[in-house]
Each structure stands twice: as C-alpha cells, then as structure tokens.
Amino acid sequence: MPSVSRADLSPEPVVRPRLTVLGTGYLGATHAACMAQLGFEVLGVDVDASKIATLASGRVPFYEPGLEEVLEGAIASGNLRFTTSFEEAAAFGDVHFVCVGTPQKPGEMAADMSYLDACLDMLLPHLRRPALLVGKSTVPAGTADRVAARIAAEAPAGSSLAWNPEFLREGYAVEDTLHPDRLVVGTVRETDLQTMRTVYAPLLEAGVPMVETDFATAELVKVSANAFLATKISFINAMAEVCETTGADVTQLSKALSYDTRIGGRFLQAGLGFGGGCLPKDIRAFMARAGELGVDQALSFLKEVDAINLRRRARTVDLGRELLDGSFAGAKVTVLGAAFKPDSDDVRDSPALDVAATIARQGGRVTVYDPKANANAELRHPELAYASSTAEALAGADLTLLLTEWREFRELDPAEAKQAVAIPQIVDGRNALDAVAWRSAGWTYRALGRP
C-alpha cells in the first residue's frame, strides 16, 4: 500500500465524535461503558443477541469488579446503548473501535484473525460517510496495513484507520481504562491523530501520556509488553526450579531482587505461572508471526519462556503426588481456585484448572471451588466436582492445593481449616500463604521453589 503523508488533505476532525464499539466481550464492554462515562455517546455492537440483551439490561455477562456499576450509570445517563445491527452502527458512529477477539488458532500458534475480518465484512458495506476505524484488538504485525488497504478499497473516500492497543488487566479493567498509565496511537494522517486526541481528551487533560506513532510500532507495543511480562514471570519460576534443587527459598530470593530498581518486584512472584486469554496466546502468536517474517531467531527465547511456564503446572502435580505417597488414586483432592487469576471468572488456559484436570486423570477425586469461576470451569471440565464454598470443598480432603490466590483463600485460618480436612497437607501453588503459620497449625506445607 502506498504511504500517505500526514500533510495530505483529509476531512476535518469531528468536534465531538460519536463512538461505536464493535465486539462487546471483555475489552469491548469495558471500553464502551467507560467511554460513555467520560461523556461520549456510545453504541455497543455484537452479533451475539443474548450478550447484547444482557448488557442492555445493565448486567455484565462476566465478572469484572466495578464494571457493572459503570455500565448501569452509562445506560442511565443515555450515553450508552447496544445493538446487533452493523447498519445502525455505521449510520451512528464517527469513530468505530474494533474490539473483537484474536484467539489462538486450534492446533496452531498463530492468531485467528477471522473475527476481525468478519467484523470488517459486516461494517464496511454499510458505511455511507467518512469514518475513522480504530483497532484495539491484539494482532500480528502487518495487520493494520492490511486493514487500512481494505478501508481504502471498500469504505467511502476519507475513511481511515488508527491503531490503539489496549493494556487492560483483568480485575482492574475499569481503572486501566479510566486511568491508564499510557495511551498508544498509531496513525497515518494528522487529522486522524487530532480525532484521537479529541476522543481521549478527558484522559490527556488528566495528564495521561500518549505515544503518537506509526501502525507497526503501535501493533508491537502490546505483544512486546506481554512478552516481557511473561519472560519476567518465567524467569522467577526458573529460579524456583533452581531453588528446589539447592535448598534456597525463592520467596526470599524474589524479595532480595525486588530492591534492585533495575528489576523491581512486580511480576516477580514465583508460583504456578501465567494463564488467561492474553499472555499465553499472545507470546505464541508473536513467535508465529516472527517466523513468517523471517526473524524467528529474535524471539526463540520465548519458546523456553512458554516451556518454563508449563513445567510449573507439572511440578505442582508432582508435589501433590509426593504428599500422597506417589499416587492420587482414590484420594479426595481439594483445589482452591479455577480462574487463571483472582478477581476474575476467566478460566481460559487456567493453570489451576489444568492442574485439577490432570490430577483427576491420574485417579484423584477432585473437588474445585472458586468464588466466581465455578460455572465457567464446569463448562470446560464437567468431569470434576464443584463445591459452593471453601468449607464444603475442604471437608474430608486428603490433599489441598491453593492454585488461585483469592483473598478468601489467603486469609484462611489454618487451625480452622485443619478441622475440616481428613489429612492436613497443602500445596501452595502461589506462595500466597504464611508457611510458618500453616506448619505451626499442624499442616504439612509444600510450595514451589521453597524448602
């Protein structure tokens, strides 16, 4: 596609643009509600009629702290409504945020771009006036150029593209949308950049920095950030492997490292490793795209990052088996946690659920309890048993594993918990408990990377 200078003639930016959000999953629903709270007129769009009906009623179809309150307020203000009609969206919006999923392809490492392409298929034929499309989905490098070419060929003259990656953390999505640590916007035309400044004016006025860049850099920021974070997590988990061999304590090692300002303590907590719908699939897609571009050697280290992460799951299973004298057969095993992280009901690529299912395949009678993710976990693993409370899950357990560090698990009274179980032995898969307190209460305590 021929390059276009920002100096080229283009339509004047819209003074107060009306926004659509295409795709109302985790990212889209949060973005739509928060932009409406910031005072914009917003239309949320999705092909899933049941999801649209749920959102329109003021309810969120997944768990995210604080989002339902923002959603209810945005709907009550009149700034936010929802539809399944892309024709209505095209007529309504000046700026269209594309927030569809880009999951990992089944059986492959690459990202599945079919949802993005389908979204364009449904929107572009209905555009009757110039519009700015804004990509927020995490995509392989080069996607923005391809999408921009489609817009130039299929949309009205004057339509264009900006790329604006998201950096949401599940459990903190509202905070990360309304008070982000930075904004990144890739554009070609100066007018599009001005429009994005208008869209994010409330955040810019509050002092949020905005990095103004090109398409390729904007695409790479999100996957680069995720690759770095995954590497940091896997580094401390690799050190946990060494600690287990040498007799060192990885929690003390992590604490000592955290005082080095070049390293810092965030994402330096050893444990069961990362999961969810972003880090695992994003680093794999990053490696796949690097291979397509002929620079796979530059990211070869990510293969070991991924491998270290998966080994932590296997090691957790091994610790549990060791406590049961080498076999799970017939043992009642309690797993505390199913979500990939606390304050979420997301079980995609969840290390906790993976460990639970592995133990069940090896003969354990597994009961899972998660404060928010039981329903989602049961959809993926109906062969497991599910408890409705921590107390119910612990009752009669021969082995307990803490695999998602929900606050209610971290704050368990070890003496009370001991009264509920058959055998007081626990694997702390997140290094979230006070080992001294649990051992003093009579528990056999094991954790990853600790003596």
N, C-alpha and C positions, 0 to 999 in steps of 0.2 A: 504494500500500500504506500503511495507517495506521501512523503512527510508534509505536514501542514504547519505553517508558522503561526504563532500566536498573534502575529501582527495582521494576519489575513482578516478580511472583512467577515463579520459574523453578527447574528442578531444581538440586540442589546439584552443584557441580563434582566430577568424578571425581578421586579422590585420585591415582591413577597410571594415566592413561588408556592404553589400547591403541590403537595408531595404524595406519591403513591409508594407503597412498599410491596413489592412482588415476592410472595412467599412469606407465610406467617408462622414459620417454625420458631425455634428458639431465638435466632437472630432477628428475624423479621418482626415477630410480635413485640419484642423488646424495643426495637428501633421505632416501630410505628407509635407505640404508646408514649415513649419518651419524647419523640419529636413533636407529638401533639401536646404534651405537657409544656414544651418550650414555646407553644403558641402557634404552631403551624396547623393548617388544615391538612389532614392526612387520611388517605384511603388505603386500607389494608386489603390485599388481593391474594386469593388462593384458590386452587382447583378443588380443594377438599371442603365440601359444603358443610360437613359436620364440624370441622375445625372453625370455619367462619361463623357458624351459628353459636358455638361456644364462646368465641371471642366477643362477638356482638352482644352477648348477654352479660359481659363483664367478667367472665371466668377465663382462667388461663389453663390450657389443656396439658400443662406440665408444671413441675414445681420450680419456682424461682422466687426467692424471698423478695417481697416488696413490689413485685411486678403487678399483682392483681390490684393493689391499691392505686397504682399509677394508671392502669388500664381503666378502672372504674371512673377515676377522675377525668381522664381524657374523653371518655364517651359522654359523661355527664356535661362536660363543657361544650359539646357539639363539635369539637375539633377532630374527633376520630370516629370513623365508621368503617364497615367492612363489606366486601362484595366478592362474588365469584366471577364477575364479568370483566374480562380484559378490555372489552369495548368501552365500558363505563370508565375504566381506569385510564384508557388513552384519552378520552374526552376530558377527564377531570384534571390530570396531572400535568405540571410543567417540568417536574423532576421526578424520575422513576428510579427508585432504589431497587436493585436486583439482589434479593437476599435468599436465593434458593440454595439447597444443599448440593455439595460436591463430594459425595461419599466415595469410598474406595470401591473400585470395580471388583465384582466377585471373582476370586481366583487370580487377581492381578494386584500389582502395587499401584497402578496409575489411578488418577481421579476419574470418576464417572461424570462427564460433562453433559449428560443427556438432559438433566433438569434445567440447566442453564439454556441449552439450545431450545428446549420446549417452551420455556418462558419467552424467549425472543420470537419464536414461531407464533405465539398467541398474542403478543403485544404489537409487534411491528406492523402487521397488516391493518391495524385499527388506527394508527397514528394519522392525524389529518393536519397537524401543525408541528412546527419545530419543537423538539423536546430534548432534554438532557437525560440520558440514561446514566446511572451511577452504579457500577459494580461494587458490591460489598462481599460477595462470596470469595472464599479462598480458592484460587485457581492456579493452574500451571503457568509458568512464564510464557508469554506469547498470546495468551487468551485475549487480552484487551485489544491487541491489534486485529485479531480475527473478528471480534465483536464489533469493533469500530468499522471494519470493512463491510460487515452486514448492515450496519446502520446507514452507512453512506449509500449502499445499493438499494435498500428496501424501505427506508424511512423518508419523510419529507425533507426537502433541502433545508439545511440549517440545523438538523438534528445532529447530536454528537454524543460523546462518551467521556465520562470521568471514572477513574478507579480510586476507590476509597475503602481500603481494607478495614475489617473490624478486629477489635482486640478484646473481646468480651471474655470474662472468666465466669463460668457457671457458679452461681451462688452470689455473685457480685455484679450481675449484668446491668442492673439499673444504675448503680453507682458508676460503672465503667462507661455507660452511655451518657449520663448527665454530667459526669466529672472525669472525663478521660485524662490520661497522662499525656496524650498527644493525639493529633489528627494527622493522617497522611492522605494527600490528594494528588493523584496523577492526572494531568490534563494535557491537551494539545493546544487549545485555544485560550487566549487571555479572557475572553468573555465567559467561558466555562469556569475558569478559576474564580472570576468575580461572582458567578452564581453560587459556587460552593462556599465562598466567603459569606454570602448572604444567608445561605442555609445554616451555616454554623456560627452565625454572628453572635447568638447568645453565649456560646462556649468561648469564642475568641475574645469577647468582651470580658469574660471571667478570667482571662489570662491563659487559656489552654493554647499551647504552641501548635502550629500547623506546619507540617513539612510539605512544601509545594514542589512536586517533582514530575517525572515522566511516567508513562504507563509501566514500563518494565520494572523500574525501581519500586513503584507502589505495589506491584504484584509480589515482588520478592520480600518485602518487609515482613508480611505476616508469616510466611513459611520459614523465613530466616529466624524470626523470633522464636517460633515453635521449635525449630531445630536446635537452637541454642539452649532453650529451657530443657528440652528432652536430654540433651547432652549433659547438662549440669546435674539433672536427676540421676541419669545413668552413671555419671562419674562417682557420686557418693555411694551409689549402690554397688559399683565395682569395688570401692574401698571397703564396703561392708563384707564382700567376699574375702578380701584380704584380712580384715579384722577377725573373721571367724576362724581363719587358719592360724593367725598369730596370737590370738587371745586378747586383742585390743578391743576397745569399745567404740563403735562408730558414732554413737551419740556424742561422746566426748571429743572425738576427732572432728566431727562437724562443728561443734561449738568452738573449738580452737581455730578452725579455718575461718569461721564466720567473722572473727575480729579483724581479719585482713580485709581492708577496704577494697582491695582489687577483686576480692572473691565474693564477700557478703554472704549472709545466711539464708537468703530466700532461695527456695527450691534446692536446699542442701540437706533435706531431711531424708535419711535412709529409710527404706521400707519396701513395701510390696511393688512400688513402681507406678508408672502413669498408665492411664487408660482414657476412656471417653471418646467423643466423636471428633476430636481435633488432633491432638498430638500424634497418636499412632498413625492415623491415615495421612496426615499432612507430611510427616517425615518420609513415609513410604512413597507418596506421590512426588515429593521433591526429588527423591532418588531416581524414580522412574523418569521424570522429566529431564533430569541431568543426563541420564543415559541417552535419551532421544536427542539431546543437544550435543552429545559427544564429550561431555565434561563429567562423566560419571566418577572418574578418579577423585575429583574435587570433593565429592560427598561420600566416598567409600567408608569413612569413619562412621556414618550414620547406620551402616549395617550392624556394626558392633553395638552402637547405642540401642538399637532395637533388640538385639540379641541379649544384652545385659538385662534389659527391662523384662523380657520374657523369662529369663532364668530366675528372677526373683520369685515369680509365681511357682516355679518348680521347687525352689528351695523352701518356700513356705509349706508346700505339701510335704516335703521331706521332714521338716521339723515336726509337723503334726504326726506323721507316721512314726517317727522315732519315739515320741512320747507314748505311743500306743504299742510299744514293743514290736514295731516292724510291720503292723498290718491294721488297716481300717476296717477289716471285715467284721460286720455286726456291731461296730461301735456307734454310739449316739454322738454325733458331732454337731456342735452349735457354731454357726457362722454369724457373727455380728457385722452386718453391713453387706449391701448388694450394689449400691451405687458406686460409680468409679471414684467419687469424692463426696465429702459431706456437703450438706446444704444443696443437694441436687437429687433428682429422681432418675438421672440418666445412667443406664446400665450398658451403654454401648462400649464394647471392648473393656468391660469392667474386670480388673484383676481379681476383685473379691468374688465375683460370680464365677469367674473362670476356675478359681481355686475350689470353690464349693462344688462345682460340677465335676471337677477332676477327682475329688475325694469320693463323691458318690459313685463314680465309675469304678473306683477301687474298692467298693464294698461298704463304704460308710453310710450310716443312716443320717443324712444331713438335714438339719433344720436351719433355715435362714430367717433372720429378722433385720429389717431396715426401716427406719422411721418414715420414709417417703417412697422407697423404690420397690416395695414388695410386689405391687401389681405388675410393673414393668418387668421385674425379674421373673415372675411366674409365667409371663407370656413367652419368655425365651427359654426358660428351663422349668417346664411343668412337672418334671420328674422329681424335683426337690420338694421338701415340705417347708411350709412358711408359717411362722408364728406371728401373733398380733401384738406381742410386747417382748421386751427384754426378759422379763421374768418367765414368761411362757417358753421362750427359746432356751433359757438356761436350765430349765427343770430336767433333772436326771442326766445331764450331759457328762459323757466320759472325756470329752475334749472340747475346749472352747477356742475359737480363733477370732480375734478382733481384726477385721480387714478393711473397714471404712471408719475413719476416726470421727464419727459423730460425737457431739458434745456429751450426749447422754451416756455414751459408752466410755468416754474418757473420765467421766465423773462417777462411774460405778464404785460403790463401796465394796472392796474385795471381801470383807468379812461377811456382808450380807449375801454377796454372790456365791460365796463358798457354801452357804446353807442350801442353796438351790440345786447345785450340781451333784452328780454322783462321784466324780473324781475331780478335784480342784487342780486342773492343769490347763494352761493357756498359752497360745502362741500370739504374741503381739506383733501383728504384721505391719503396723505403722509406727512402732516405737512411740506410742501415744500414752502409755501407762507408766506409773511410778513403779519401777521394778522392785525397789526396796519395800514399798508398802504392800505390794501383792505377795511377795515372798514372806514377809513378816506375818501376813494373814494366813499363811499355810498353803499358798499356791506354788506349784511348780511353774516357773515363768521362763519362757523362751522368747527370744526376739531376733530379728535379722541383724547380723553384724555385732552382736553383743555376747560377752562370755556367758 
